[in-house]
Amino acid sequence: MQPAYLAYRQAGRTGRLGGRNDNSHMRQNYDKIFLQSISDQYDNLGKIDRFFLYTSGYENSNYYIRTREGQYVIKIFEGIEIKTENILFELEAMDFSHKSGIKTPSVLKNSQGELATEVDGKYVCVMAFVDGDNMHKQPLSDSLAIEVAAETAKMDQVLKHFKDGSKTRQNYEWDLKCALILEKFVPLLPKDYDREIFKNVFAEYRKIKQKFLKMPAGLIHNDIVPHNWLVKEGKLKCIIDFSDMVFSPYIQNIAVALHLVAFAYNWNPGQAKLFIQKYSEINPLSGSELKLLYTLIKARMMSFIVEFNRWNVEYEVDQQRVETVNDNYKFLKKFIDFGQNRFDQLVGV
């Protein structure tokens, strides 16, 4: 089992910004002095005696810190084109979820009584540390898949408290409503990638888009995937990272989860059926929603490939993203070979 921080990089080796060239967005390295300047904005956290950078994400910088007072996680918001209102709304939704009994992080308030803190021109937050293993690329038990499905459904119910999605990221490339904006980046893919596959996925998505947009919708986490689960002794402890939160159809939340739960590193199609069955006990899904699911999962896989490849081309090559692109190209082809008929039969359409 991998620890939550995966293969961490010791921060501070390359200076505060970690040599990210001219790109000031996405995960970076920070030194102890900067992290302490964040901790000092909170009452009674004390001096940092140990810290490291989590490397399981792609966008924001997340640091484990330990002080005499306890263990915490600092999140530094560095997403591309993320706005202040997006950050504040994310923290509000996370705080509400935690207080509503959902297994999500507890966000600490700073000495001013606020969830968000501005330090050196960047917004940050501090969360209570949750002891658990990150499940990225790990085998997933049926019982864990079922438990996460239940928690996903409960979260979808709780987040119905928020009626207005205007404070989430708009025209966001990780929102399946906006999948077609990625089509123009297909030419950037490696030369040995079969363009016809992507052409077909976009064409299939176009056919279902209007039906998809008419499905029941609300505020969704939009990234309930294994690298955002913390698990201890086979039990779910926490779902982290609300940064991809959007106001979209609930079936999108299922498609995003099933991509990496059942049809990626942990290739286990049977868990898709278990996940949907458990989710539907709490938040029922209609046959009309389930009929769209096969195409939505393909669109999600396509988004992973096209968007992460674009980041490598337009910013700088990151080996983690290169591996993600190549792996998901294999998963997409395997899922296409699995076929819609088998998938529909599996999930009961």
C-alpha positions in Angstrom: 0.0 0.0 0.0 1.4 3.4 -0.9 1.4 6.1 1.8 -0.8 9.1 1.2 2.1 11.3 0.1 3.2 8.8 -2.5 6.9 9.3 -3.6 7.2 12.8 -2.1 9.8 15.3 -3.2 11.6 17.0 -0.4 10.6 20.6 -0.7 13.1 23.5 -0.5 15.8 21.8 -2.7 15.4 24.2 -5.5 14.1 27.4 -3.8 10.7 28.7 -3.2 9.3 28.3 -6.7 11.2 25.1 -7.5 12.4 26.1 -10.9 9.0 26.1 -12.7 10.5 28.3 -15.5 8.0 31.1 -16.4 4.9 29.0 -15.5 3.5 30.3 -12.2 0.6 27.8 -12.2 0.3 24.2 -11.1 2.1 22.3 -8.3 5.4 23.9 -7.2 8.1 23.5 -4.5 8.1 25.9 -1.5 10.6 26.2 1.3 10.1 26.0 5.0 10.2 29.7 5.5 7.2 30.2 3.2 5.2 27.4 4.7 5.9 28.8 8.2 4.6 32.2 7.0 1.3 30.4 6.2 1.2 28.6 9.5 1.8 31.8 11.4 -1.5 33.1 10.1 -3.3 30.5 12.3 -3.5 30.5 16.1 -1.4 28.0 18.1 -0.1 25.9 15.2 3.5 26.3 16.3 6.7 25.9 14.5 7.1 23.4 11.6 9.6 20.6 12.3 8.8 18.4 9.3 7.2 19.0 5.9 6.9 17.5 2.5 5.1 18.0 -0.8 2.4 15.6 -1.9 2.9 14.6 -5.5 -0.3 12.7 -6.3 -2.2 15.7 -7.8 -1.6 17.7 -10.9 -2.5 21.3 -10.2 -2.3 22.7 -6.7 0.5 22.4 -4.2 -0.3 20.4 -1.1 2.1 20.1 1.8 2.1 17.9 4.9 3.4 19.8 7.9 4.1 18.7 11.5 4.4 20.9 14.5 4.4 20.3 18.2 0.7 21.1 18.1 -0.2 18.4 15.6 -0.3 17.4 11.9 -1.8 19.5 9.1 -2.1 19.9 5.4 -1.4 23.2 3.6 -3.1 23.7 0.3 -1.7 26.4 -2.0 -4.2 27.2 -4.8 -2.4 27.4 -8.2 -4.9 26.1 -10.7 -4.9 27.5 -14.2 -7.3 30.5 -14.4 -8.8 29.8 -11.0 -10.5 32.9 -9.6 -10.8 34.1 -6.0 -14.6 33.3 -6.0 -13.9 29.7 -7.1 -11.5 29.2 -4.2 -13.7 30.8 -1.6 -16.7 28.7 -2.8 -14.7 25.5 -2.8 -13.7 26.0 0.8 -17.3 26.9 1.8 -18.6 23.7 0.1 -15.9 21.6 1.7 -16.6 23.1 5.1 -20.3 22.5 4.7 -19.8 18.9 3.6 -17.5 18.1 6.6 -20.0 19.7 9.1 -22.8 17.7 7.4 -21.0 14.5 8.3 -19.5 13.7 4.9 -16.0 12.2 5.0 -14.2 15.3 3.8 -11.3 17.4 5.3 -11.8 19.7 8.2 -10.7 23.2 7.1 -9.2 25.4 9.8 -10.1 29.0 10.3 -7.2 31.5 10.4 -6.7 34.0 13.2 -9.2 36.3 11.4 -11.8 33.6 11.5 -11.6 32.9 7.7 -11.2 29.7 5.8 -9.0 31.2 3.1 -5.7 33.0 3.8 -3.8 35.2 1.3 0.0 34.9 1.6 2.5 36.4 -0.9 -0.3 37.0 -3.5 -1.7 33.4 -3.3 -4.7 31.9 -1.5 -4.0 29.0 0.8 -5.9 27.0 3.4 -4.9 24.7 6.2 -6.7 21.4 6.9 -6.5 18.9 9.6 -4.3 15.9 8.6 -6.2 12.6 7.9 -4.1 9.5 8.4 -4.8 7.3 5.4 -3.3 5.7 2.2 -3.7 7.3 -1.2 -5.2 4.7 -3.6 -3.6 5.9 -6.8 -2.8 2.8 -9.0 -3.7 0.5 -6.1 -6.0 -2.5 -6.1 -9.5 -1.5 -5.0 -11.7 -4.0 -3.1 -15.4 -4.4 -3.8 -16.2 -3.3 -0.3 -14.2 -0.1 -0.8 -15.9 0.7 -4.1 -19.3 0.2 -2.5 -18.3 2.5 0.4 -17.1 5.2 -1.9 -20.3 4.9 -3.9 -22.4 5.5 -0.8 -20.3 8.5 0.3 -20.6 9.9 -3.3 -24.3 9.7 -3.2 -24.5 11.2 0.3 -22.3 14.1 -0.8 -24.4 14.7 -3.8 -27.4 15.0 -1.5 -25.6 17.3 0.9 -24.4 19.6 -1.8 -28.0 20.2 -3.0 -27.8 22.9 -0.3 -26.0 25.0 -2.9 -28.5 26.1 -5.6 -26.3 28.4 -7.7 -23.3 27.1 -9.6 -22.0 30.4 -10.8 -19.1 30.5 -8.4 -17.6 27.3 -9.8 -15.1 27.4 -12.7 -17.0 28.3 -15.8 -16.2 26.8 -19.3 -14.0 24.5 -17.4 -12.2 21.9 -19.4 -12.7 19.2 -16.7 -16.4 19.7 -16.8 -17.9 17.3 -19.3 -20.4 20.0 -20.4 -17.4 21.6 -22.0 -15.8 18.5 -23.5 -16.0 19.9 -27.0 -13.6 22.7 -26.3 -10.8 20.1 -26.2 -11.3 19.0 -29.8 -9.0 21.7 -31.1 -6.1 20.2 -29.1 -6.2 16.7 -30.7 -3.6 17.7 -33.3 -1.1 18.1 -30.4 -1.3 14.4 -29.5 1.7 12.2 -30.2 2.0 11.2 -33.8 1.5 7.5 -33.1 -1.9 8.1 -31.5 -4.9 7.1 -33.6 -6.8 10.3 -34.4 -9.8 8.4 -35.6 -10.5 7.2 -32.0 -10.7 10.7 -30.8 -12.8 11.8 -33.8 -15.3 9.1 -33.0 -15.5 9.9 -29.2 -16.2 13.6 -30.0 -18.8 12.5 -32.6 -20.6 10.2 -30.1 -20.5 12.9 -27.4 -22.1 15.4 -29.8 -25.0 13.0 -30.3 -25.8 12.7 -26.6 -24.8 16.2 -25.4 -28.3 17.7 -25.4 -29.8 14.7 -23.5 -26.9 14.9 -21.1 -27.5 18.6 -20.4 -31.2 17.8 -19.5 -30.3 15.2 -16.8 -30.8 16.0 -13.1 -28.0 18.4 -12.0 -26.4 20.0 -9.0 -23.1 20.8 -7.4 -20.8 17.8 -7.7 -17.3 17.1 -6.5 -16.3 16.0 -10.0 -13.1 14.2 -9.0 -14.0 11.3 -6.7 -11.2 9.1 -7.9 -8.7 6.9 -6.1 -5.9 9.5 -5.9 -8.4 11.6 -3.9 -9.3 8.9 -1.4 -7.6 8.3 1.9 -8.1 4.8 3.1 -7.1 3.1 6.4 -7.3 -0.7 6.9 -9.6 -1.0 3.9 -12.0 1.7 5.0 -12.6 5.1 3.5 -11.4 7.8 5.8 -11.7 10.9 3.6 -12.4 12.2 0.1 -10.2 15.2 -0.6 -9.7 17.9 -3.3 -12.8 19.9 -4.2 -11.0 22.0 -6.8 -12.7 20.4 -9.8 -16.2 21.1 -8.3 -18.8 22.1 -10.9 -22.6 22.5 -11.3 -23.4 19.7 -13.7 -25.5 16.5 -14.1 -25.1 13.9 -11.3 -24.3 11.2 -13.9 -21.1 13.1 -14.7 -19.9 12.5 -11.1 -20.5 8.7 -11.7 -18.7 8.8 -15.1 -15.7 10.5 -13.6 -15.5 8.1 -10.7 -15.9 4.9 -12.8 -13.2 5.9 -15.2 -10.5 5.3 -12.5 -12.4 3.0 -10.2 -13.3 0.2 -12.7 -11.7 1.0 -16.0 -8.1 2.1 -15.5 -5.3 0.8 -13.3 -7.8 -1.2 -11.2 -9.5 -2.8 -14.3 -12.5 -4.4 -12.7 -15.7 -3.9 -14.7 -17.8 -5.7 -12.1 -17.1 -2.8 -9.7 -19.0 -0.4 -12.0 -22.2 -2.4 -11.3 -21.6 -2.5 -7.6 -20.8 1.2 -7.5 -24.0 2.2 -9.4 -26.2 -0.2 -7.4 -25.0 1.3 -4.1 -25.1 4.9 -5.3 -28.7 4.4 -6.6 -29.9 3.1 -3.2 -29.3 6.7 -1.9 -29.5 8.8 -5.0 -31.5 6.9 -7.7 -30.3 7.0 -11.3 -32.8 6.7 -14.2 -32.4 4.4 -17.2 -32.0 7.6 -19.3 -29.0 8.6 -17.2 -27.4 5.2 -17.4 -27.7 5.0 -21.1 -25.4 8.0 -21.4 -22.8 6.6 -19.1 -20.7 4.6 -21.6 -20.1 7.6 -23.8 -19.5 9.9 -20.8 -16.8 7.6 -19.5 -15.1 7.6 -22.9 -15.3 11.4 -23.0 -13.7 11.6 -19.6 -10.9 9.3 -20.7 -10.5 11.5 -23.8 -10.3 14.6 -21.6 -7.5 13.1 -19.5 -5.5 12.3 -22.6 -6.0 15.5 -24.6 -5.8 18.1 -21.8 -2.8 16.6 -20.0 -1.0 16.3 -23.3 -1.8 20.0 -24.0 -0.3 21.0 -20.7 2.9 19.1 -21.6 3.1 20.9 -24.9 2.1 24.4 -23.8 3.8 24.6 -20.4 6.6 22.1 -19.8 6.9 18.3 -20.0 6.0 16.6 -16.7 6.8 12.9 -16.5 3.8 12.2 -14.3 1.5 13.7 -16.9 3.3 11.9 -19.7 2.6 8.6 -18.0 -1.0 9.6 -17.3 -1.6 10.4 -21.0 0.0 7.1 -22.2 -1.8 5.0 -19.6 -5.2 6.5 -20.4 -4.7 6.1 -24.1 -4.4 2.3 -23.4 -7.4 2.4 -21.1 -9.5 4.2 -23.7 -8.7 1.6 -26.3 -9.4 -1.2 -23.9 -12.7 0.4 -22.9 -13.8 0.8 -26.5 -13.0 -2.9 -27.1 -15.1 -3.8 -24.0 -18.0 -2.2 -25.9 -21.2 -0.4 -25.1 -23.4 -3.6 -25.3 -21.4 -5.3 -22.6 -21.2 -2.2 -20.5 -25.0 -1.5 -20.8 -25.7 -5.1 -19.8 -23.3 -4.8 -16.9 -25.0 -1.7 -15.4 -28.5 -2.9 -16.2 -29.6 -0.6 -19.1 
